[in-house]
Amino acid sequence: MRLKALMGSVLARLNLVPLVVVLTSLAPIGMIWHVTLERAAYEESEAVRQEFLNNANLAAGIEQHTNLTLKNIEQTFNLVEADYRALGSQANPAQSVARGAGSFKQFTYLAVIDTLGRVSAGPDSPVPVNASDRVYFKHHQTVNDSALFIAPPAFGRVSGRWSIHITRRLNAADGSFAGLIVGAVEPAYFANFYLQTDVGEQGTVALVGLDGFVRARRTGKQVSLGQNVIKGELLTMQRTRPEGSLVTDSVIDQVTRYISYKTLADYPLVVAVGTAQHEVMAPVKARKDTYYMAASVATATLLAMGGILLWLLHRQQVLQMAARKSEALQRATFNLAAVGIAHISVDGTCIDVNGKLCDMLGHARDGFIGHPVYAHVHPEDRDGYQLFFENLRTSPEQSRPDTVEIRYLHRNGSVVWGLCSVALVLQVDDSASYFIASVLDVTERRQVELSLRERDRQLAASFDYS
């Protein structure tokens, strides 16, 4: 308790209390905003992490679907190739597809092309078809492998629709170029599967070739194809990492998206799933706004409380200063008064005296404080003196000053006559607190009165004698 009181006194003297109040208010405000910002940042990072995870799972599912589709197309091409080698131009690719249990049946066009780009086996066409100028034909003329070639979308000359042409080279016995098998697939085949995924109004699912051309792309409910994204960040990152995630602005529609992608292991294709940043962050932003509003209300409340407390402290300081001035004035009045003054407890113990009373009775302050005040009263007057105080104490309504002449004993044993005025100080609940007694030294007046009385007595005696 003493340490606390000492610290309080030091703070008050250094005028640090307002600073402590300010710091006490700012500390919880800082903590509130630290927790709020930390929570908002965590929710934002967690939303991004979860979105990347969801998109990666979708990309993996679409990659499996695409990979299975291409494997089925390879199996179908095997059937077509076997029949063509056995029957030549009499082979019917449609019948080859029909008899294959695991074959791909969603071709819009399926044929065998000879070394001159003409249809060697396939559906009849009202006009001659020549594919020698097609990208896939030129590719197989120069590249001797058995891998599927998935060409950029092109307008079909027979089907009359935009198609993805998937082809495979045919070799002669000596390994030379003997033609190719071509199957046309509508981009809608892939896009319809993409429509089953929920990626938002501006989310996107795309099948992109490593050559930069989009084979099929769905954005919202819209399907598109053929865009060149070779300069986009997706393929730039894909060159170093076959699968991953990134935040990027689309080179097609400039929408910022969270994209997860996966490269097909056996084919030069990338599956990408992206969700629009503003759609992902909309619920996070709503929660952040709620957190910021709550933190702002708490901040305003703490600042208001701190302001009120500072005002109260200022008010208290003003009152304390006024009280100190009043106390100093009272102390000066008490010590410089021309009459003796004593503060006496209700049980008659002296609490404080001024220098005038000490001089009047010849005692130091220690001779009064803590001792019964009646000890300084003449023995013959003590009973009346005590009764005078008792009546005043038991009748607080008579708390106005009352006066009595009393004889006091000087330290040297002489009698000092005092005109004693006493008032009872009451507490807030009207109970007695202490007495204030002022003593005027009337010893000379009493001695004059006694001398006059003695002279009158002598004159009367002389008169009677005469």
C-alpha positions as CSV (number, residue, x, y, z in Angstrom):
1,M,0.0,0.0,0.0
2,R,2.8,2.4,0.9
3,L,4.6,1.6,-2.4
4,K,1.3,2.2,-4.4
5,A,0.8,5.5,-2.6
6,L,4.4,6.5,-3.2
7,M,4.1,5.6,-6.9
8,G,0.8,7.6,-7.1
9,S,2.5,10.5,-5.4
10,V,5.5,10.4,-7.8
11,L,3.2,10.1,-10.9
12,A,1.1,13.0,-9.7
13,R,4.2,15.2,-9.1
14,L,5.6,14.4,-12.5
15,N,2.2,14.9,-14.1
16,L,2.4,11.5,-15.7
17,V,-1.2,10.4,-14.9
18,P,-2.6,11.7,-18.2
19,L,0.1,10.0,-20.0
20,V,-0.7,6.7,-18.2
21,V,-4.3,7.2,-19.1
22,V,-3.5,7.7,-22.8
23,L,-1.2,4.7,-22.8
24,T,-3.8,2.6,-21.0
25,S,-6.4,3.6,-23.7
26,L,-4.0,3.1,-26.6
27,A,-2.7,-0.3,-25.5
28,P,-6.0,-2.1,-25.8
29,I,-6.8,-0.2,-29.0
30,G,-3.5,-1.4,-30.5
31,M,-4.2,-4.9,-29.3
32,I,-7.8,-4.8,-30.8
33,W,-6.5,-3.6,-34.2
34,H,-3.6,-6.1,-34.1
35,V,-5.9,-9.0,-33.6
36,T,-8.4,-7.6,-36.1
37,L,-5.8,-7.2,-38.9
38,E,-4.2,-10.5,-38.0
39,R,-7.6,-12.2,-38.3
40,A,-8.5,-10.5,-41.5
41,A,-5.1,-11.4,-43.0
42,Y,-5.5,-15.0,-41.9
43,E,-9.0,-15.3,-43.4
44,E,-7.8,-13.8,-46.6
45,S,-4.8,-16.2,-46.9
46,E,-6.9,-19.1,-45.8
47,A,-9.5,-18.3,-48.5
48,V,-6.8,-18.1,-51.2
49,R,-5.2,-21.4,-49.9
50,Q,-8.6,-23.1,-50.0
51,E,-9.4,-21.8,-53.4
52,F,-6.2,-23.0,-54.8
53,L,-6.8,-26.4,-53.2
54,N,-10.4,-26.6,-54.7
55,N,-9.1,-25.5,-58.1
56,A,-6.3,-28.1,-58.0
57,N,-8.8,-30.8,-57.2
58,L,-11.0,-29.7,-60.1
59,A,-8.0,-29.6,-62.4
60,A,-7.0,-33.1,-61.4
61,G,-10.5,-34.4,-62.2
62,I,-10.6,-32.6,-65.6
63,E,-7.1,-33.9,-66.4
64,Q,-8.2,-37.4,-65.7
65,H,-11.2,-37.0,-67.9
66,T,-9.1,-35.5,-70.7
67,N,-6.5,-38.1,-70.4
68,L,-9.1,-40.9,-70.5
69,T,-10.7,-39.3,-73.6
70,L,-7.4,-39.2,-75.4
71,K,-6.6,-42.8,-74.4
72,N,-10.0,-43.9,-75.8
73,I,-9.2,-41.9,-79.0
74,E,-5.8,-43.8,-79.3
75,Q,-7.6,-47.1,-78.9
76,T,-10.1,-46.1,-81.6
77,F,-7.3,-45.1,-83.9
78,N,-5.7,-48.6,-83.3
79,L,-9.0,-50.2,-84.5
80,V,-9.2,-47.9,-87.5
81,E,-5.5,-48.6,-88.4
82,A,-5.9,-52.3,-88.1
83,D,-8.9,-52.3,-90.4
84,Y,-7.2,-50.0,-92.9
85,R,-4.1,-52.1,-93.1
86,A,-6.3,-55.2,-93.6
87,L,-8.9,-53.7,-96.0
88,G,-7.2,-50.6,-97.5
89,S,-9.6,-48.1,-98.9
90,Q,-12.4,-50.5,-98.4
91,A,-12.1,-50.0,-94.6
92,N,-14.9,-48.1,-92.9
93,P,-13.7,-46.1,-89.8
94,A,-17.3,-45.8,-88.6
95,Q,-17.7,-49.5,-88.4
96,S,-14.3,-49.8,-86.6
97,V,-15.6,-47.4,-84.0
98,A,-18.9,-49.3,-83.6
99,R,-17.3,-52.6,-82.9
100,G,-14.8,-51.3,-80.4
101,A,-16.1,-51.7,-76.8
102,G,-13.9,-48.9,-75.4
103,S,-13.7,-46.7,-78.5
104,F,-14.4,-43.0,-78.6
105,K,-17.7,-42.4,-80.4
106,Q,-18.1,-38.6,-80.3
107,F,-16.2,-37.8,-83.5
108,T,-17.9,-35.5,-85.9
109,Y,-15.6,-36.7,-88.6
110,L,-13.2,-39.7,-88.8
111,A,-11.1,-40.7,-91.8
112,V,-7.8,-42.0,-93.1
113,I,-5.8,-39.5,-95.2
114,D,-3.2,-40.7,-97.7
115,T,0.2,-39.3,-98.5
116,L,-1.3,-36.7,-100.8
117,G,-3.8,-35.4,-98.3
118,R,-6.8,-37.1,-99.9
119,V,-9.4,-39.2,-98.0
120,S,-8.4,-42.8,-98.5
121,A,-11.0,-44.3,-96.1
122,G,-13.9,-42.4,-94.5
123,P,-17.3,-40.9,-95.0
124,D,-18.3,-39.8,-98.5
125,S,-18.1,-36.1,-99.3
126,P,-19.9,-34.2,-102.0
127,V,-16.8,-32.3,-102.8
128,P,-13.2,-33.5,-102.9
129,V,-11.3,-33.1,-99.6
130,N,-7.6,-32.4,-99.4
131,A,-5.8,-31.9,-96.1
132,S,-2.4,-31.4,-97.4
133,D,-2.5,-27.8,-96.3
134,R,-3.6,-28.5,-92.7
135,V,-1.2,-28.1,-89.8
136,Y,-1.6,-31.7,-88.7
137,F,-0.7,-33.0,-92.1
138,K,2.5,-31.0,-92.3
139,H,3.4,-32.0,-88.8
140,H,3.1,-35.8,-89.6
141,Q,5.1,-35.4,-92.8
142,T,8.1,-34.1,-90.9
143,V,7.8,-35.7,-87.5
144,N,8.1,-39.5,-87.4
145,D,6.4,-40.7,-84.2
146,S,3.3,-42.5,-83.1
147,A,2.1,-39.8,-80.7
148,L,-1.3,-38.1,-81.1
149,F,-1.2,-34.6,-82.5
150,I,-3.9,-32.3,-81.2
151,A,-4.2,-29.4,-83.6
152,P,-5.5,-25.9,-82.7
153,P,-9.2,-25.6,-83.4
154,A,-10.0,-25.2,-87.0
155,F,-13.2,-24.9,-89.2
156,G,-14.1,-28.3,-90.6
157,R,-14.4,-28.5,-94.3
158,V,-16.7,-31.5,-94.2
159,S,-18.5,-31.0,-90.8
160,G,-18.9,-27.3,-91.4
161,R,-18.2,-26.7,-87.7
162,W,-15.3,-25.6,-85.5
163,S,-13.4,-28.7,-84.4
164,I,-10.4,-30.0,-82.6
165,H,-8.6,-32.3,-85.1
166,I,-6.8,-35.1,-83.4
167,T,-4.4,-37.1,-85.7
168,R,-1.8,-39.9,-85.7
169,R,0.8,-40.8,-88.3
170,L,0.6,-44.0,-90.3
171,N,3.9,-45.5,-91.4
172,A,4.7,-47.9,-94.3
173,A,6.7,-51.1,-93.7
174,D,9.9,-49.2,-94.3
175,G,9.0,-46.5,-91.8
176,S,8.2,-43.9,-94.4
177,F,5.1,-41.6,-94.2
178,A,2.0,-43.5,-95.3
179,G,-0.7,-41.0,-94.3
180,L,-2.6,-40.4,-91.1
181,I,-5.8,-40.9,-89.2
182,V,-7.8,-37.8,-88.4
183,G,-10.7,-37.5,-86.0
184,A,-12.6,-34.2,-85.4
185,V,-14.0,-33.5,-82.0
186,E,-16.2,-30.5,-81.2
187,P,-14.8,-28.3,-78.4
188,A,-18.3,-28.4,-76.9
189,Y,-17.5,-32.0,-75.9
190,F,-14.9,-30.8,-73.4
191,A,-16.8,-27.6,-72.6
192,N,-20.0,-29.5,-71.6
193,F,-18.0,-31.4,-69.1
194,Y,-16.5,-28.2,-67.8
195,L,-20.0,-26.8,-67.3
196,Q,-20.5,-29.4,-64.6
197,T,-18.0,-27.6,-62.4
198,D,-18.8,-24.6,-60.2
199,V,-16.2,-21.9,-60.6
200,G,-18.4,-18.8,-60.3
201,E,-19.8,-16.3,-62.8
202,Q,-16.3,-15.3,-64.0
203,G,-14.4,-18.5,-63.2
204,T,-12.8,-20.3,-66.1
205,V,-11.9,-23.9,-67.1
206,A,-9.6,-24.2,-70.1
207,L,-7.7,-26.9,-72.1
208,V,-4.6,-25.2,-73.5
209,G,-2.0,-26.6,-75.8
210,L,1.7,-26.1,-75.1
211,D,1.7,-24.3,-78.4
212,G,-0.3,-21.5,-76.7
213,F,-3.7,-22.1,-78.4
214,V,-6.8,-22.7,-76.4
215,R,-8.5,-25.9,-77.4
216,A,-11.6,-25.3,-75.3
217,R,-12.5,-22.7,-72.7
218,R,-15.5,-22.0,-70.5
219,T,-16.0,-18.8,-68.7
220,G,-19.3,-18.7,-66.7
221,K,-21.7,-20.2,-69.1
222,Q,-19.9,-19.0,-72.2
223,V,-17.7,-21.3,-74.3
224,S,-14.8,-20.1,-76.5
225,L,-11.8,-21.5,-78.3
226,G,-8.8,-20.7,-80.4
227,Q,-7.3,-17.8,-78.3
228,N,-3.5,-17.5,-78.2
229,V,-2.2,-17.3,-74.6
230,I,1.5,-18.1,-75.3
231,K,2.5,-14.9,-73.6
232,G,0.5,-15.4,-70.5
233,E,1.9,-16.3,-67.1
234,L,0.3,-19.7,-67.1
235,L,2.5,-21.2,-69.9
236,T,5.5,-19.2,-68.6
237,M,5.2,-21.0,-65.3
238,Q,4.3,-24.3,-66.9
239,R,7.7,-24.4,-68.6
240,T,9.4,-24.8,-65.2
241,R,6.7,-26.5,-63.2
242,P,4.3,-29.0,-64.8
243,E,1.6,-28.3,-62.2
244,G,1.0,-25.5,-59.7
245,S,-1.0,-22.4,-58.8
246,L,-0.7,-18.7,-59.5
247,V,-2.6,-15.4,-59.3
248,T,-2.7,-13.7,-62.7
249,D,-4.5,-11.4,-65.0
250,S,-6.0,-13.2,-68.0
251,V,-4.6,-12.1,-71.4
252,I,-8.0,-12.8,-72.8
253,D,-10.4,-10.8,-70.6
254,Q,-8.0,-9.1,-68.0
255,V,-9.8,-10.7,-65.0
256,T,-7.6,-11.4,-62.1
257,R,-8.0,-15.1,-61.1
258,Y,-6.6,-17.8,-58.8
259,I,-5.5,-20.5,-61.2
260,S,-4.5,-24.1,-60.6
261,Y,-3.2,-26.0,-63.5
262,K,-2.0,-29.5,-64.3
263,T,-0.1,-30.7,-67.4
264,L,-1.1,-34.0,-69.0
265,A,1.6,-36.5,-68.6
266,D,1.4,-38.1,-72.1
267,Y,0.0,-35.2,-74.2
268,P,1.1,-31.6,-74.8
269,L,-1.9,-30.1,-73.0
270,V,-2.5,-28.1,-69.9
271,V,-5.8,-28.1,-67.9
272,A,-6.3,-24.8,-66.0
273,V,-9.1,-24.0,-63.5
274,G,-9.4,-20.4,-62.3
275,T,-11.8,-18.5,-60.1
276,A,-12.2,-14.7,-60.2
277,Q,-10.4,-12.9,-57.3
278,H,-13.2,-10.5,-56.6
279,E,-15.8,-13.3,-56.4
280,V,-13.6,-15.3,-54.0
281,M,-12.8,-12.3,-51.8
282,A,-16.4,-10.9,-51.7
283,P,-17.4,-12.9,-48.6
284,V,-14.0,-12.4,-47.0
285,K,-14.3,-8.6,-47.6
286,A,-17.8,-8.7,-46.0
287,R,-16.4,-10.4,-42.9
288,K,-13.4,-8.0,-42.8
289,D,-15.8,-5.0,-43.0
290,T,-17.6,-6.5,-40.0
291,Y,-14.4,-6.9,-38.1
292,Y,-13.3,-3.4,-38.9
293,M,-16.6,-1.9,-37.9
294,A,-16.5,-3.8,-34.5
295,A,-12.9,-2.6,-34.0
296,S,-13.8,0.9,-34.9
297,V,-16.7,0.9,-32.4
298,A,-14.4,-0.5,-29.7
299,T,-11.8,2.1,-30.5
300,A,-14.3,4.9,-30.4
301,T,-15.6,3.6,-27.0
302,L,-12.1,3.3,-25.5
303,L,-11.2,6.8,-26.8
304,A,-14.4,8.2,-25.3
305,M,-13.8,6.5,-22.0
306,G,-10.2,7.8,-22.1
307,G,-11.4,11.3,-22.9
308,I,-13.9,11.2,-20.1
309,L,-11.2,9.9,-17.7
310,L,-8.8,12.7,-18.8
311,W,-11.6,15.2,-18.2
312,L,-12.3,13.8,-14.8
313,L,-8.5,13.8,-14.0
314,H,-8.3,17.4,-15.1
315,R,-11.4,18.3,-13.0
316,Q,-9.8,16.5,-10.1
317,Q,-6.6,18.3,-10.5
318,V,-8.5,21.6,-10.5
319,L,-10.4,20.7,-7.4
320,Q,-7.2,19.4,-5.7
321,M,-5.4,22.7,-6.5
322,A,-8.4,24.6,-5.1
323,A,-8.4,22.4,-2.1
324,R,-4.6,22.9,-1.6
325,K,-5.1,26.7,-1.9
326,S,-8.0,26.5,0.6
327,E,-5.9,24.3,2.9
328,A,-2.9,26.6,2.7
329,L,-5.2,29.5,3.5
330,Q,-6.7,27.7,6.4
331,R,-3.3,26.6,7.6
332,A,-2.0,30.2,7.4
333,T,-5.1,31.4,9.2
334,F,-4.8,28.7,11.8
335,N,-1.1,29.4,12.5
336,L,-1.2,33.2,12.3
337,A,-4.4,33.7,14.2
338,A,-4.3,36.1,17.2
339,V,-6.2,33.6,19.4
340,G,-5.3,30.1,20.4
341,I,-7.0,27.4,18.2
342,A,-7.2,23.7,18.9
343,H,-8.8,20.8,17.0
344,I,-10.2,18.3,19.5
345,S,-11.6,14.8,18.8
346,V,-15.0,13.8,20.1
347,D,-13.4,11.9,22.9
348,G,-11.5,15.0,24.1
349,T,-8.1,14.2,22.6
350,C,-6.2,17.1,21.1
351,I,-5.6,16.7,17.4
352,D,-3.8,19.9,16.5
353,V,-3.0,23.3,18.0
354,N,-1.6,26.5,16.7
355,G,1.4,28.4,17.9
356,K,-0.7,31.0,19.7
357,L,-2.2,28.4,22.1
358,C,1.2,26.9,22.7
359,D,2.5,30.3,23.7
360,M,-0.5,31.0,25.8
361,L,-0.1,27.9,28.0
362,G,3.7,27.6,27.7
363,H,3.7,24.1,26.0
364,A,5.2,22.8,22.8
365,R,2.8,21.2,20.3
366,D,3.9,17.7,21.5
367,G,2.5,18.7,24.9
368,F,-1.0,19.0,23.4
369,I,-1.3,16.6,20.5
370,G,-2.5,13.1,21.5
371,H,-3.2,14.2,25.1
372,P,-6.6,15.0,26.7
373,V,-7.3,18.7,26.4
374,Y,-8.9,18.6,29.9
375,A,-5.3,18.1,31.3
376,H,-4.7,21.8,30.7
377,V,-7.8,23.0,32.4
378,H,-7.9,24.2,36.0
379,P,-9.0,21.3,38.3
380,E,-12.0,23.3,39.6
381,D,-13.3,24.0,36.0
382,R,-12.7,20.5,34.5
383,D,-16.1,19.1,35.2
384,G,-17.9,22.1,33.8
385,Y,-15.6,22.1,30.8
386,Q,-16.3,18.4,30.0
387,L,-20.0,18.9,30.5
388,F,-19.9,21.8,28.1
389,F,-18.2,19.6,25.4
390,E,-20.5,16.7,26.1
391,N,-23.6,18.8,25.6
392,L,-22.3,20.1,22.4
393,R,-21.5,16.7,21.1
394,T,-24.8,15.1,22.0
395,S,-26.7,18.0,20.5
396,P,-25.4,18.4,16.9
397,E,-28.2,20.7,16.0
398,Q,-26.6,23.2,18.4
399,S,-23.4,23.0,16.4
400,R,-23.1,26.8,16.2
401,P,-20.2,28.2,18.2
402,D,-20.8,28.5,21.9
403,T,-18.6,30.4,24.4
404,V,-17.5,29.8,28.0
405,E,-14.9,31.4,30.2
406,I,-12.5,28.8,31.6
407,R,-9.4,28.7,33.6
408,Y,-6.3,27.0,32.1
409,L,-3.1,26.1,33.8
410,H,0.2,27.5,32.4
411,R,3.2,25.3,32.4
412,N,4.7,27.4,35.1
413,G,1.6,26.8,37.3
414,S,-0.1,30.1,36.8
415,V,-3.7,30.5,35.9
416,V,-4.6,31.7,32.4
417,W,-8.2,32.8,31.9
418,G,-9.5,32.0,28.4
419,L,-12.7,32.9,26.6
420,C,-13.3,29.6,24.9
421,S,-15.5,29.4,21.8
422,V,-16.3,25.9,20.6
423,A,-18.0,24.6,17.4
424,L,-18.8,21.0,16.4
425,V,-17.8,20.0,12.9
426,L,-20.2,17.5,11.4
427,Q,-19.6,14.8,8.7
428,V,-21.8,14.3,5.7
429,D,-24.2,12.0,7.6
430,D,-24.5,14.7,10.3
431,S,-22.4,12.6,12.8
432,A,-19.9,14.4,14.9
433,S,-16.4,14.7,13.4
434,Y,-14.3,16.9,15.7
435,F,-14.4,20.2,17.7
436,I,-12.8,23.5,16.8
437,A,-12.0,25.5,19.9
438,S,-10.7,29.1,19.9
439,V,-9.3,30.5,23.1
440,L,-8.9,34.3,23.7
441,D,-6.5,35.2,26.6
442,V,-8.6,37.4,28.9
443,T,-6.4,37.1,32.0
444,E,-5.6,40.8,32.1
445,R,-9.3,41.7,31.9
446,R,-10.1,39.2,34.7
447,Q,-7.3,40.6,36.8
448,V,-8.6,44.2,36.2
449,E,-12.1,43.0,37.1
450,L,-10.8,41.4,40.3
451,S,-8.8,44.5,41.2
452,L,-11.9,46.7,40.7
453,R,-14.0,44.3,42.8
454,E,-11.4,44.4,45.5
455,R,-11.3,48.2,45.4
456,D,-15.1,48.4,45.5
457,R,-15.1,46.1,48.5
458,Q,-12.5,48.2,50.3
459,L,-14.4,51.4,49.5
460,A,-17.6,49.8,50.8
461,A,-15.9,48.7,53.9
462,S,-14.4,52.1,54.5
463,F,-17.8,53.7,53.9
464,D,-19.4,51.3,56.4
465,Y,-16.6,52.0,58.9
466,S,-17.0,55.7,58.5
